[in-house]
Amino acid sequence: MKMPKITHRFCPFCKKRTEQKIDLVSTGHKRGTLKHGSIFRAKLRHSYPGKGNKGKYSKPAVKSWKRKTKATTKKLVIYTCKECKKSKQAKKGRRVSKLVIE
């Protein structure tokens, strides 16, 4: 889906229609391998159980290709007012496979 870089919208801070820049919310970061509670380091310390159920250290019961996943992700849009420089997030995320801002 294509979106313009700039749009005219109502700014709740200025209380009028202004030109606004469109951005995407960046995705969250992955957990680091140097964390104390990381599975990788716990395996090196041999701190996971030796007998019985391995819990979070075991392999998943279902193969990864069998797990059902969604084909699209929700993209959140941020509108930044050019006059007051304040940002506002869109109310709902759009479920699209690809969102291009041109």
OpenMM code with the backbone's topology and positions (N, CA, C; nanometers):
from openmm import Vec3, app, unit

residues = "MET LYS MET PRO LYS ILE THR HIS ARG PHE CYS PRO PHE CYS LYS LYS ARG THR GLU GLN LYS ILE ASP LEU VAL SER THR GLY HIS LYS ARG GLY THR LEU LYS HIS GLY SER ILE PHE ARG ALA LYS LEU ARG HIS SER TYR PRO GLY LYS GLY ASN LYS GLY LYS TYR SER LYS PRO ALA VAL LYS SER TRP LYS ARG LYS THR LYS ALA THR THR LYS LYS LEU VAL ILE TYR THR CYS LYS GLU CYS LYS LYS SER LYS GLN ALA LYS LYS GLY ARG ARG VAL SER LYS LEU VAL ILE GLU".split()
positions = [
    Vec3(0.0844, -0.1182, 0.0000),
    Vec3(0.0000, 0.0000, 0.0000),
    Vec3(0.0889, 0.1245, 0.0000),
    Vec3(0.0539, 0.2212, -0.0802),
    Vec3(0.1317, 0.3451, -0.0893),
    Vec3(0.0613, 0.4574, -0.0140),
    Vec3(0.1407, 0.5388, 0.0548),
    Vec3(0.0883, 0.6545, 0.1272),
    Vec3(0.1730, 0.7762, 0.0938),
    Vec3(0.1133, 0.8956, 0.0909),
    Vec3(0.1931, 1.0158, 0.0652),
    Vec3(0.2793, 1.0529, 0.1858),
    Vec3(0.3875, 1.1283, 0.1616),
    Vec3(0.4752, 1.1715, 0.2712),
    Vec3(0.4084, 1.2797, 0.3559),
    Vec3(0.3289, 1.3659, 0.2902),
    Vec3(0.2648, 1.4794, 0.3584),
    Vec3(0.1154, 1.4760, 0.3306),
    Vec3(0.0366, 1.5068, 0.4350),
    Vec3(-0.1081, 1.5106, 0.4191),
    Vec3(-0.1660, 1.6271, 0.4995),
    Vec3(-0.2877, 1.6666, 0.4677),
    Vec3(-0.3580, 1.7704, 0.5437),
    Vec3(-0.4557, 1.7029, 0.6380),
    Vec3(-0.4372, 1.7217, 0.7687),
    Vec3(-0.5246, 1.6621, 0.8705),
    Vec3(-0.5518, 1.7630, 0.9805),
    Vec3(-0.6483, 1.7293, 1.0644),
    Vec3(-0.6780, 1.8123, 1.1805),
    Vec3(-0.5758, 1.7830, 1.2892),
    Vec3(-0.5117, 1.8875, 1.3410),
    Vec3(-0.4162, 1.8733, 1.4506),
    Vec3(-0.4885, 1.9044, 1.5814),
    Vec3(-0.4952, 1.8079, 1.6759),
    Vec3(-0.5656, 1.8331, 1.8020),
    Vec3(-0.4926, 1.9311, 1.8940),
    Vec3(-0.3646, 1.9560, 1.8664),
    Vec3(-0.2872, 2.0483, 1.9495),
    Vec3(-0.3037, 2.1926, 1.9005),
    Vec3(-0.3016, 2.2110, 1.7673),
    Vec3(-0.3212, 2.3447, 1.7078),
    Vec3(-0.4692, 2.3800, 1.6962),
    Vec3(-0.5553, 2.2803, 1.7022),
    Vec3(-0.7010, 2.2950, 1.6852),
    Vec3(-0.7389, 2.3485, 1.5464),
    Vec3(-0.6621, 2.3068, 1.4444),
    Vec3(-0.6955, 2.3453, 1.3066),
    Vec3(-0.6330, 2.2455, 1.2099),
    Vec3(-0.6720, 2.2540, 1.0832),
    Vec3(-0.6164, 2.1645, 0.9811),
    Vec3(-0.4785, 2.2144, 0.9412),
    Vec3(-0.3798, 2.1258, 0.9482),
    Vec3(-0.2428, 2.1636, 0.9137),
    Vec3(-0.1805, 2.0569, 0.8259),
    Vec3(-0.0644, 2.0915, 0.7688),
    Vec3(0.0124, 1.9955, 0.6917),
    Vec3(0.0841, 1.9029, 0.7886),
    Vec3(0.0742, 1.7715, 0.7660),
    Vec3(0.1361, 1.6770, 0.8580),
    Vec3(0.2200, 1.5737, 0.7843),
    Vec3(0.3343, 1.5416, 0.8450),
    Vec3(0.4264, 1.4442, 0.7879),
    Vec3(0.3880, 1.3053, 0.8376),
    Vec3(0.3989, 1.2043, 0.7514),
    Vec3(0.3613, 1.0680, 0.7869),
    Vec3(0.4867, 0.9841, 0.8083),
    Vec3(0.4901, 0.9108, 0.9202),
    Vec3(0.5998, 0.8196, 0.9517),
    Vec3(0.5424, 0.6873, 0.9997),
    Vec3(0.6261, 0.5835, 0.9987),
    Vec3(0.5870, 0.4540, 1.0520),
    Vec3(0.6507, 0.4334, 1.1880),
    Vec3(0.5798, 0.3657, 1.2773),
    Vec3(0.6363, 0.3317, 1.4078),
    Vec3(0.7374, 0.2209, 1.3852),
    Vec3(0.8583, 0.2385, 1.4410),
    Vec3(0.9607, 0.1366, 1.4217),
    Vec3(0.9298, 0.0157, 1.5079),
    Vec3(0.9759, -0.1006, 1.4639),
    Vec3(0.9496, -0.2245, 1.5361),
    Vec3(1.0377, -0.2328, 1.6598),
    Vec3(0.9971, -0.3122, 1.7562),
    Vec3(1.0727, -0.3293, 1.8797),
    Vec3(1.2008, -0.4085, 1.8565),
    Vec3(1.2945, -0.3979, 1.9504),
    Vec3(1.4214, -0.4677, 1.9345),
    Vec3(1.4148, -0.6054, 1.9976),
    Vec3(1.5015, -0.6955, 1.9500),
    Vec3(1.5056, -0.8309, 2.0040),
    Vec3(1.5859, -0.8335, 2.1329),
    Vec3(1.5588, -0.9332, 2.2141),
    Vec3(1.6267, -0.9480, 2.3406),
    Vec3(1.7734, -0.9837, 2.3166),
    Vec3(1.8630, -0.9204, 2.3907),
    Vec3(2.0055, -0.9425, 2.3712),
    Vec3(2.0520, -1.0771, 2.4237),
    Vec3(2.1597, -1.1315, 2.3655),
    Vec3(2.2108, -1.2616, 2.4078),
    Vec3(2.2916, -1.2501, 2.5368),
    Vec3(2.3289, -1.1273, 2.5784),
    Vec3(2.4077, -1.1100, 2.6996),
    Vec3(2.3216, -1.0911, 2.8244),
    Vec3(2.1912, -1.0956, 2.8112),
    Vec3(2.1016, -1.0843, 2.9269),
    Vec3(2.1208, -1.2045, 3.0181),
    Vec3(2.1028, -1.1828, 3.1479),
    Vec3(2.1197, -1.2906, 3.2454),
    Vec3(2.0171, -1.4013, 3.2226),
    Vec3(1.8961, -1.3623, 3.1824),
    Vec3(1.7895, -1.4612, 3.1658),
    Vec3(1.7781, -1.5177, 3.0258),
    Vec3(1.8777, -1.4943, 2.9409),
    Vec3(1.8662, -1.5443, 2.8036),
    Vec3(1.8819, -1.6952, 2.8000),
    Vec3(1.8089, -1.7588, 2.7122),
    Vec3(1.8102, -1.9043, 2.7009),
    Vec3(1.9493, -1.9518, 2.6592),
    Vec3(2.0148, -1.8783, 2.5708),
    Vec3(2.1481, -1.9144, 2.5213),
    Vec3(2.2491, -1.9230, 2.6361),
    Vec3(2.2507, -1.8225, 2.7250),
    Vec3(2.3468, -1.8216, 2.8363),
    Vec3(2.3090, -1.9211, 2.9451),
    Vec3(2.1772, -1.9433, 2.9616),
    Vec3(2.1331, -2.0417, 3.0614),
    Vec3(2.1791, -2.1818, 3.0204),
    Vec3(2.1790, -2.2085, 2.8891),
    Vec3(2.2260, -2.3381, 2.8400),
    Vec3(2.3760, -2.3526, 2.8624),
    Vec3(2.4506, -2.2425, 2.8493),
    Vec3(2.5940, -2.2474, 2.8753),
    Vec3(2.6230, -2.2711, 3.0236),
    Vec3(2.5402, -2.2152, 3.1115),
    Vec3(2.5576, -2.2308, 3.2556),
    Vec3(2.5081, -2.3663, 3.3046),
    Vec3(2.4369, -2.4401, 3.2182),
    Vec3(2.3728, -2.5676, 3.2522),
    Vec3(2.2733, -2.5485, 3.3659),
    Vec3(2.2016, -2.4363, 3.3648),
    Vec3(2.1076, -2.4085, 3.4727),
    Vec3(1.9658, -2.4543, 3.4400),
    Vec3(1.9483, -2.5174, 3.3263),
    Vec3(1.8155, -2.5692, 3.2940),
    Vec3(1.8046, -2.7130, 3.3444),
    Vec3(1.6820, -2.7657, 3.3612),
    Vec3(1.6641, -2.8957, 3.4246),
    Vec3(1.7259, -3.0109, 3.3460),
    Vec3(1.7700, -3.1132, 3.4176),
    Vec3(1.8334, -3.2287, 3.3551),
    Vec3(1.7344, -3.3398, 3.3272),
    Vec3(1.6315, -3.3529, 3.4117),
    Vec3(1.5339, -3.4601, 3.3927),
    Vec3(1.3960, -3.3988, 3.3722),
    Vec3(1.3096, -3.4757, 3.3089),
    Vec3(1.1697, -3.4348, 3.2952),
    Vec3(1.1488, -3.3262, 3.1912),
    Vec3(1.0404, -3.2514, 3.2108),
    Vec3(1.0010, -3.1484, 3.1149),
    Vec3(1.1034, -3.0354, 3.1118),
    Vec3(1.1471, -2.9981, 2.9924),
    Vec3(1.2485, -2.8934, 2.9782),
    Vec3(1.1866, -2.7526, 2.9767),
    Vec3(1.0539, -2.7441, 2.9663),
    Vec3(0.9871, -2.6141, 2.9714),
    Vec3(1.0280, -2.5234, 2.8580),
    Vec3(1.0768, -2.4031, 2.8924),
    Vec3(1.1104, -2.3050, 2.7879),
    Vec3(1.2396, -2.3382, 2.7146),
    Vec3(1.3144, -2.4394, 2.7639),
    Vec3(1.4394, -2.4771, 2.6978),
    Vec3(1.4201, -2.5884, 2.5960),
    Vec3(1.2995, -2.6432, 2.5863),
    Vec3(1.2754, -2.7537, 2.4943),
    Vec3(1.2374, -2.7012, 2.3565),
    Vec3(1.2377, -2.7898, 2.2600),
    Vec3(1.1952, -2.7539, 2.1246),
    Vec3(1.0431, -2.7441, 2.1225),
    Vec3(0.9846, -2.6659, 2.0293),
    Vec3(0.8386, -2.6560, 2.0234),
    Vec3(0.7752, -2.7895, 1.9836),
    Vec3(0.6536, -2.8140, 2.0309),
    Vec3(0.5850, -2.9402, 2.0042),
    Vec3(0.5491, -2.9523, 1.8565),
    Vec3(0.5209, -2.8379, 1.7931),
    Vec3(0.4815, -2.8368, 1.6523),
    Vec3(0.5968, -2.7795, 1.5715),
    Vec3(0.6218, -2.8370, 1.4563),
    Vec3(0.7286, -2.7868, 1.3686),
    Vec3(0.6953, -2.6444, 1.3239),
    Vec3(0.7986, -2.5644, 1.2953),
    Vec3(0.7776, -2.4232, 1.2626),
    Vec3(0.6939, -2.4056, 1.1363),
    Vec3(0.7103, -2.4942, 1.0379),
    Vec3(0.6327, -2.4802, 0.9137),
    Vec3(0.4873, -2.5176, 0.9326),
    Vec3(0.4574, -2.5904, 1.0420),
    Vec3(0.3192, -2.6275, 1.0686),
    Vec3(0.2451, -2.5205, 1.1459),
    Vec3(0.3197, -2.4331, 1.2157),
    Vec3(0.2564, -2.3287, 1.2951),
    Vec3(0.1869, -2.2287, 1.2045),
    Vec3(0.0642, -2.1942, 1.2372),
    Vec3(-0.0114, -2.0997, 1.1546),
    Vec3(0.0278, -1.9578, 1.1931),
    Vec3(0.0648, -1.8782, 1.0957),
    Vec3(0.0985, -1.7381, 1.1208),
    Vec3(0.0170, -1.6486, 1.0305),
    Vec3(0.0075, -1.5241, 1.0697),
    Vec3(-0.0655, -1.4279, 0.9868),
    Vec3(0.0225, -1.3860, 0.8697),
    Vec3(-0.0392, -1.3643, 0.7558),
    Vec3(0.0342, -1.3285, 0.6346),
    Vec3(0.0731, -1.1810, 0.6348),
    Vec3(0.0006, -1.1004, 0.7128),
    Vec3(0.0279, -0.9570, 0.7156),
    Vec3(0.0551, -0.9120, 0.8583),
    Vec3(0.1163, -0.7939, 0.8718),
    Vec3(0.1410, -0.7365, 1.0036),
    Vec3(0.0705, -0.6017, 1.0130),
    Vec3(0.0472, -0.5574, 1.1355),
    Vec3(-0.0166, -0.4272, 1.1540),
    Vec3(0.0899, -0.3190, 1.1506),
    Vec3(0.0697, -0.2201, 1.0662),
    Vec3(0.1604, -0.1064, 1.0554),
    Vec3(0.0941, 0.0130, 1.1227),
    Vec3(0.1670, 0.0763, 1.2170),
    Vec3(0.1146, 0.1934, 1.2859),
    Vec3(0.1725, 0.3189, 1.2238),
    Vec3(0.0865, 0.4169, 1.2010),
    Vec3(0.1253, 0.5411, 1.1345),
    Vec3(0.1302, 0.6543, 1.2364),
    Vec3(0.2351, 0.7378, 1.2283),
    Vec3(0.2489, 0.8558, 1.3145),
    Vec3(0.2372, 0.9803, 1.2277),
    Vec3(0.1543, 1.0743, 1.2712),
    Vec3(0.1394, 1.2019, 1.2015),
    Vec3(0.2086, 1.3102, 1.2837),
    Vec3(0.3014, 1.3845, 1.2211),
    Vec3(0.3723, 1.4924, 1.2886),
    Vec3(0.3323, 1.6255, 1.2267),
    Vec3(0.2791, 1.7160, 1.3099),
    Vec3(0.2355, 1.8478, 1.2637),
    Vec3(0.3578, 1.9327, 1.2294),
    Vec3(0.3520, 2.0040, 1.1168),
    Vec3(0.4660, 2.0858, 1.0740),
    Vec3(0.4699, 2.2197, 1.1470),
    Vec3(0.3574, 2.2625, 1.2061),
    Vec3(0.3540, 2.3909, 1.2768),
    Vec3(0.3991, 2.3768, 1.4222),
    Vec3(0.3352, 2.2855, 1.4969),
    Vec3(0.3688, 2.2721, 1.6394),
    Vec3(0.4689, 2.1595, 1.6661),
    Vec3(0.5042, 2.0805, 1.5637),
    Vec3(0.6029, 1.9711, 1.5713),
    Vec3(0.5611, 1.8591, 1.6684),
    Vec3(0.4316, 1.8517, 1.7015),
    Vec3(0.3851, 1.7452, 1.7903),
    Vec3(0.3339, 1.6282, 1.7066),
    Vec3(0.3502, 1.5075, 1.7621),
    Vec3(0.3122, 1.3867, 1.6898),
    Vec3(0.1903, 1.3209, 1.7511),
    Vec3(0.1149, 1.2533, 1.6658),
    Vec3(-0.0024, 1.1796, 1.7107),
    Vec3(-0.0076, 1.0483, 1.6347),
    Vec3(-0.0342, 0.9401, 1.7090),
    Vec3(-0.0432, 0.8091, 1.6468),
    Vec3(-0.1834, 0.7874, 1.5922),
    Vec3(-0.1940, 0.7164, 1.4811),
    Vec3(-0.3245, 0.6841, 1.4254),
    Vec3(-0.3997, 0.5932, 1.5224),
    Vec3(-0.5331, 0.6024, 1.5223),
    Vec3(-0.6126, 0.5262, 1.6179),
    Vec3(-0.5961, 0.3759, 1.5991),
    Vec3(-0.6006, 0.3308, 1.4743),
    Vec3(-0.5919, 0.1877, 1.4478),
    Vec3(-0.4751, 0.1601, 1.3543),
    Vec3(-0.4121, 0.0456, 1.3730),
    Vec3(-0.3072, 0.0034, 1.2819),
    Vec3(-0.3696, -0.0556, 1.1564),
    Vec3(-0.3004, -0.0417, 1.0444),
    Vec3(-0.3507, -0.0984, 0.9195),
    Vec3(-0.2854, -0.2329, 0.8971),
    Vec3(-0.3639, -0.3348, 0.8686),
    Vec3(-0.3095, -0.4670, 0.8437),
    Vec3(-0.2746, -0.4779, 0.6952),
    Vec3(-0.1495, -0.4586, 0.6648),
    Vec3(-0.1009, -0.4644, 0.5268),
    Vec3(0.0289, -0.5433, 0.5232),
    Vec3(0.0577, -0.6023, 0.4064),
    Vec3(0.1826, -0.6780, 0.3934),
    Vec3(0.3006, -0.5823, 0.3738),
    Vec3(0.2766, -0.4705, 0.3050),
    Vec3(0.3845, -0.3748, 0.2795),
    Vec3(0.3265, -0.2347, 0.2748),
    Vec3(0.3871, -0.1410, 0.3463),
    Vec3(0.3401, -0.0029, 0.3461),
    Vec3(0.4557, 0.0859, 0.3040),
    Vec3(0.4401, 0.1536, 0.1916),
    Vec3(0.5455, 0.2399, 0.1372),
    Vec3(0.4995, 0.3837, 0.1466),
    Vec3(0.5848, 0.4686, 0.2063),
    Vec3(0.5542, 0.6115, 0.2154),
    Vec3(0.6362, 0.6841, 0.1110),
    Vec3(0.5659, 0.7455, 0.0127),
    Vec3(0.6351, 0.8152, -0.0962),
    Vec3(0.6042, 0.9631, -0.0928),
] * unit.nanometer
topology = app.Topology()
chain = topology.addChain("A")
for resn in residues:
    res = topology.addResidue(resn, chain)
    for name in ("N", "CA", "C"):
        topology.addAtom(name, app.Element.getBySymbol(name[0]), res)
